Amino acid sequence: MKHYFNPMSRAVTTDWMLKELDVQHEQILINFTSDENKLPEFREINPMGKLPTLVDGDVVVTEVAAICAYLADKFPEKKLAPEIGSVDRATYYRYLFLAGNTIEPALSLAASGVTHPEPRSAGWGDVPRVLATVEAMTPETGWALGEQFTTADVVFGGLLDFSISFNLIDASPKVAAYVARIRQRPCYRETHSVFAEIVGDE
């Protein structure tokens, strides 16, 4: 299994996921400013030329949530996802897909000073509704699905951590406390050290 990675990319989240699973893999560092010779080969694997990318035999998986979901289901004994068919699976999927489909585009556009002319027609709506949803879905205690830490926390919590670090949101006390719990996880601390130094969290 190969993980195409850079510590200052979205691949920091999938690196964290791999560490939580404690599974053997090859880490392949991609530096878009200096690895010109690697990039054509990488684009053959992922035409988007984006990180993260996971290659597992003949399987290529891209996108943070998709990689994390794939890994959680590949290693069910690690219990980072509800059992397939369980009632918790629907809530789990909501956390996974909300992060990349709704929260990130809304906050990214807002940070660039862009407002969609008709928020009702945009899949991510608008920032006030996104923030209200984040507040409603952030757990008061524990983790997204209860007492058990899962991939939902890696994906949803990881994006909230990024958003706070880069001042994309003003975190409420509840959201700040949830992110603080995430930052105490040993695997998070191991994988986010470079990231934390750059954004000044350490």
C-alpha positions, -999 to 999 in steps of 0.1 A, spaced: 0 0 0 14 34 -11 4 67 4 13 98 -17 18 125 9 31 160 18 29 172 55 14 205 44 -14 191 23 -47 174 30 -27 142 31 -18 150 67 -54 137 75 -49 104 57 -15 101 73 -32 105 107 -57 78 97 -30 54 87 -13 60 121 -46 54 140 -49 21 121 -12 12 127 -10 -5 93 22 -10 72 24 12 42 50 31 20 50 68 24 58 86 -8 66 123 -3 55 146 -32 69 181 -33 51 201 -60 78 228 -61 108 205 -65 97 170 -77 92 178 -114 105 144 -124 79 126 -102 49 146 -112 41 131 -147 41 96 -131 20 109 -102 -5 124 -127 -9 90 -144 -20 77 -110 -42 107 -101 -50 129 -131 -61 157 -106 -24 158 -95 -37 163 -59 -28 148 -25 -36 126 -8 -36 95 -31 -37 59 -19 -26 30 -41 -35 -5 -27 -25 -31 -53 -45 -22 -84 -69 0 -64 -64 38 -65 -83 59 -40 -83 97 -39 -101 123 -18 -96 125 20 -130 110 31 -129 83 4 -94 72 15 -103 72 52 -136 53 46 -118 27 24 -91 22 51 -117 19 79 -136 -8 60 -104 -26 50 -94 -30 86 -127 -35 105 -110 -51 134 -96 -16 143 -132 -4 149 -128 30 133 -162 27 115 -196 14 126 -204 -21 112 -219 -21 77 -256 -22 80 -257 -7 115 -280 23 122 -249 44 131 -236 40 95 -259 67 82 -247 93 107 -211 82 100 -216 89 63 -230 123 70 -199 133 89 -176 120 62 -194 137 33 -203 170 50 -167 178 55 -155 179 19 -188 185 1 -202 213 23 -179 227 49 -147 231 30 -161 247 -2 -182 272 18 -153 282 40 -128 283 11 -149 306 -10 -156 328 20 -119 331 27 -114 342 -9 -141 368 -6 -164 350 -29 -201 348 -23 -223 326 -44 -250 347 -61 -277 322 -52 -268 302 -21 -300 281 -23 -287 265 -55 -252 258 -42 -247 224 -26 -229 240 4 -255 267 10 -239 296 28 -215 301 57 -242 308 84 -259 276 76 -226 257 75 -216 271 109 -250 262 124 -246 227 111 -211 224 125 -223 236 159 -252 211 158 -231 181 148 -201 188 171 -204 165 202 -205 181 237 -183 153 250 -165 123 235 -166 118 198 -188 122 168 -206 89 172 -204 87 210 -177 72 232 -158 54 204 -134 75 183 -140 68 146 -131 79 111 -158 105 114 -136 123 139 -106 121 116 -124 136 87 -149 160 103 -127 169 133 -96 171 112 -113 197 89 -124 217 119 -89 216 133 -76 230 100 -103 256 98 -95 269 133 -57 268 126 -60 290 95 -87 313 110 -114 302 87 -139 300 116 -143 315 150 -148 283 170 -175 282 197 -164 268 231 -180 235 221 -161 232 188 -129 244 204 -132 218 231 -138 190 206 -108 201 185 -87 203 217 -96 166 225 -86 156 189 -52 174 193 -44 153 224 -45 120 205 -10 106 202 -14 98 164 -26 133 157 4 147 175 27 124 157 14 133 122 7 170 127 40 182 142 53 200 110 18 214 104 16 227 140 50 243 138 41 262 107 7 275 119 22 282 154 3 257 175 34 245 192 
